[in-house]
Amino acid sequence: MIGTADIVIVGGGVHGCSLAFQLAVAGAGSVVLLERSCVASGPTGQSGAMIRPLFDQRVYVELVIASTRMFEQWDQIVGGDAGFVQQGFLRITNSLDSAEIGGDLALTRLLGEPVEILDTAQLAELVPMANFRDGELGILFPRGGYADPYQATVDLAAAAVRHGAQILEETQVTGLRTKSGRMTGVETTDGLIATSVVVNCAGPWSDRIARMAGVELPIEVQPAPTCLFRRPREMATVGPVLSDGVHQVYLRAVGDAVYRAAHFGRAERTLDPDLFDRSVPPEQQQMLRDGIAQRYDAMRRTPSLGGFTAIYDMSPDGHPMVGQLEGADGFWSDCGWSGNGFAPAPAAGRALAALILGREPDVSLAGFSWPRTVDLGSRLYPDWIHR
Ligand SMILES: Cc1cc2nc3c(=O)[nH]c(=O)nc-3n(C[C@H](O)[C@H](O)[C@H](O)COP(=O)(O)OP(=O)(O)OC[C@H]3O[C@@H](n4cnc5c(N)ncnc54)[C@H](O)[C@@H]3O)c2cc1C
């Protein structure tokens, strides 16, 4: 077992691995990431991993744009293949009103990311297998798309190791040690690591990790059901992510033969992240199919491949908690991403690594500090989670 480390990261999801990579690249000293199972075994591995620069708050748009630039040059920057399919992200809508679309198009444009507005005829040309009603519009982010969340995360972990970090899988954090208000160590199933810096990247388990240091983090774990369908013969998986704001459902390809689909938003039920039903009840699968079939006739007849229920780590206002926490010096968090955390993760890791090392981050994360010091507005459109 490793006896000491300069920085210990708890959790090997996309945020922990991104941070480990960025810290190692920045020459942060000895960086150790502890993952109780395997890398990307939590919600990260089940993520839709859709990427769109549409939010109300500048910080998300900046992070998603910076991450998109990384996905575009993944092999040079990180190494490997994040499975980035950059065929655009299409939001179908009745209105361009920001409350309805869950984001600020002016902000996206101001930050230099292209946006195209499509009328009904242009929509029908782009997505010929869909039915559109007169007046429906499309908002196309041509540089958006989706990645492979598992592949991206294992690439980040491998790159972190190449730059000198250590990733210990099947190693659970069981306790945190503090002395006179400062972090002093991490207890694990494999022994104690002395350290003065701990970063909590444990997603839905991050409140439990925080409690080990005597810090309360208000994380609620909520279900995120997703269904899988065979691609009907009449439909093509080539093309943008189909995010249908009118029927509140998205459809995105998984390879050539399968689509994944889910309703927008979240179910306000709380779960135990270690003890919940991972299936999707048949009536919920049917509701989802009915929603998609309103737009795509062929989806009415295609075989269902079932579904899975994953989980979101929801914060009280729907925004993440990123930065140094009050209560124990040297205790940091990068959690509570509330269903929106994949797309910003590569750039968020870079900005947080800079903060931990006392450097100026390229994107300010001040809005995500916990307790909040900057007003980010009320809840982040809870009905628009990751769509
Ligand atoms: C179904 C679904 C679809 C999504 N779609 C999108 C999308 O399209 N776009 C988007 O941007 N975001 C999306 N998200 C959100 C995004 O996937 C998450 O915000 C992101 O993956 C969270 O990553 P993380 O690293 O913070 O946490 P996690 O993936 O939760 O990782 C936390 C890790 O901590 C480990 N851990 C826990 N306790 C301990 C312990 N005691 N010791 C050691 N390790 C521990 C866990 O095993 C886990 O691997 C989606 C999420 C879900 C569930």
The ligand as an SDF file (V2000), in Angstrom:
LIG
                    3D

 53 58  0  0  0  0  0  0  0  0999 V2000
  -28.3840    7.8280  -17.3190 C   0  0  0  0  0  0  0  0  0  0  0  0
  -27.5080    9.0460  -17.2840 C   0  0  0  0  0  0  0  0  0  0  0  0
  -27.3670    9.8290  -18.4310 C   0  0  0  0  0  0  0  0  0  0  0  0
  -26.5410   10.9560  -18.4010 C   0  0  0  0  0  0  0  0  0  0  0  0
  -26.3750   11.6810  -19.5460 N   0  0  0  0  0  0  0  0  0  0  0  0
  -25.5520   12.7510  -19.5570 C   0  0  0  0  0  0  0  0  0  0  0  0
  -25.3370   13.4650  -20.7570 C   0  0  0  0  0  0  0  0  0  0  0  0
  -25.9040   13.1390  -21.7890 O   0  0  0  0  0  0  0  0  0  0  0  0
  -24.4580   14.5240  -20.7260 N   0  0  0  0  0  0  0  0  0  0  0  0
  -23.8330   14.9060  -19.5710 C   0  0  0  0  0  0  0  0  0  0  0  0
  -23.0610   15.8730  -19.5980 O   0  0  0  0  0  0  0  0  0  0  0  0
  -24.0120   14.2330  -18.4050 N   0  0  0  0  0  0  0  0  0  0  0  0
  -24.8630   13.1710  -18.3800 C   0  0  0  0  0  0  0  0  0  0  0  0
  -25.0640   12.4820  -17.2240 N   0  0  0  0  0  0  0  0  0  0  0  0
  -24.3890   12.9200  -16.0120 C   0  0  0  0  0  0  0  0  0  0  0  0
  -22.9490   12.4420  -15.9630 C   0  0  0  0  0  0  0  0  0  0  0  0
  -22.8460   11.1500  -16.4930 O   0  0  0  0  0  0  0  0  0  0  0  0
  -22.4570   12.4740  -14.5060 C   0  0  0  0  0  0  0  0  0  0  0  0
  -22.6620   13.7880  -14.0030 O   0  0  0  0  0  0  0  0  0  0  0  0
  -20.9850   12.1230  -14.4100 C   0  0  0  0  0  0  0  0  0  0  0  0
  -20.7140   10.9120  -15.0660 O   0  0  0  0  0  0  0  0  0  0  0  0
  -20.5920   12.0340  -12.9420 C   0  0  0  0  0  0  0  0  0  0  0  0
  -19.2550   11.6290  -12.8660 O   0  0  0  0  0  0  0  0  0  0  0  0
  -18.4690   11.6430  -11.4890 P   0  0  0  0  0  0  0  0  0  0  0  0
  -17.0710   11.3290  -11.8040 O   0  0  0  0  0  0  0  0  0  0  0  0
  -18.7920   12.8870  -10.7460 O   0  0  0  0  0  0  0  0  0  0  0  0
  -19.1590   10.5110  -10.5990 O   0  0  0  0  0  0  0  0  0  0  0  0
  -19.4470    8.9360  -10.7110 P   0  0  0  0  0  0  0  0  0  0  0  0
  -19.5210    8.4320  -12.0860 O   0  0  0  0  0  0  0  0  0  0  0  0
  -20.6470    8.7710   -9.8440 O   0  0  0  0  0  0  0  0  0  0  0  0
  -18.2000    8.2840  -10.0080 O   0  0  0  0  0  0  0  0  0  0  0  0
  -18.0590    8.2360   -8.6020 C   0  0  0  0  0  0  0  0  0  0  0  0
  -17.1640    7.0620   -8.2880 C   0  0  0  0  0  0  0  0  0  0  0  0
  -16.8640    7.0790   -6.8980 O   0  0  0  0  0  0  0  0  0  0  0  0
  -16.6760    5.7330   -6.4940 C   0  0  0  0  0  0  0  0  0  0  0  0
  -16.8100    5.6570   -5.0340 N   0  0  0  0  0  0  0  0  0  0  0  0
  -17.9110    5.8550   -4.2880 C   0  0  0  0  0  0  0  0  0  0  0  0
  -17.6490    5.6760   -2.9850 N   0  0  0  0  0  0  0  0  0  0  0  0
  -16.3230    5.3420   -2.9010 C   0  0  0  0  0  0  0  0  0  0  0  0
  -15.4760    5.0300   -1.8160 C   0  0  0  0  0  0  0  0  0  0  0  0
  -15.8970    5.0010   -0.5500 N   0  0  0  0  0  0  0  0  0  0  0  0
  -14.1620    4.7320   -2.0870 N   0  0  0  0  0  0  0  0  0  0  0  0
  -13.7030    4.7470   -3.3670 C   0  0  0  0  0  0  0  0  0  0  0  0
  -14.4940    5.0290   -4.4380 N   0  0  0  0  0  0  0  0  0  0  0  0
  -15.7920    5.3350   -4.2060 C   0  0  0  0  0  0  0  0  0  0  0  0
  -17.8140    5.0100   -7.2340 C   0  0  0  0  0  0  0  0  0  0  0  0
  -17.5550    3.6150   -7.3300 O   0  0  0  0  0  0  0  0  0  0  0  0
  -17.8160    5.7170   -8.5810 C   0  0  0  0  0  0  0  0  0  0  0  0
  -17.0630    5.0190   -9.5630 O   0  0  0  0  0  0  0  0  0  0  0  0
  -25.8710   11.3390  -17.2100 C   0  0  0  0  0  0  0  0  0  0  0  0
  -25.9930   10.5430  -16.0620 C   0  0  0  0  0  0  0  0  0  0  0  0
  -26.7990    9.4210  -16.0930 C   0  0  0  0  0  0  0  0  0  0  0  0
  -26.9210    8.5760  -14.8550 C   0  0  0  0  0  0  0  0  0  0  0  0
  1  2  1  0
  2  3  1  0
  2 52  2  0
  3  4  2  0
  4  5  1  0
  4 50  1  0
  5  6  2  0
  6  7  1  0
  6 13  1  0
  7  8  2  0
  7  9  1  0
  9 10  1  0
 10 11  2  0
 10 12  1  0
 12 13  2  0
 13 14  1  0
 14 15  1  0
 14 50  1  0
 15 16  1  0
 16 17  1  0
 16 18  1  0
 18 19  1  0
 18 20  1  0
 20 21  1  0
 20 22  1  0
 22 23  1  0
 23 24  1  0
 24 25  2  0
 24 26  1  0
 24 27  1  0
 27 28  1  0
 28 29  2  0
 28 30  1  0
 28 31  1  0
 31 32  1  0
 32 33  1  0
 33 34  1  0
 33 48  1  0
 34 35  1  0
 35 36  1  0
 35 46  1  0
 36 37  1  0
 36 45  1  0
 37 38  2  0
 38 39  1  0
 39 40  1  0
 39 45  2  0
 40 41  1  0
 40 42  2  0
 42 43  1  0
 43 44  2  0
 44 45  1  0
 46 47  1  0
 46 48  1  0
 48 49  1  0
 50 51  2  0
 51 52  1  0
 52 53  1  0
M  END
$$$$
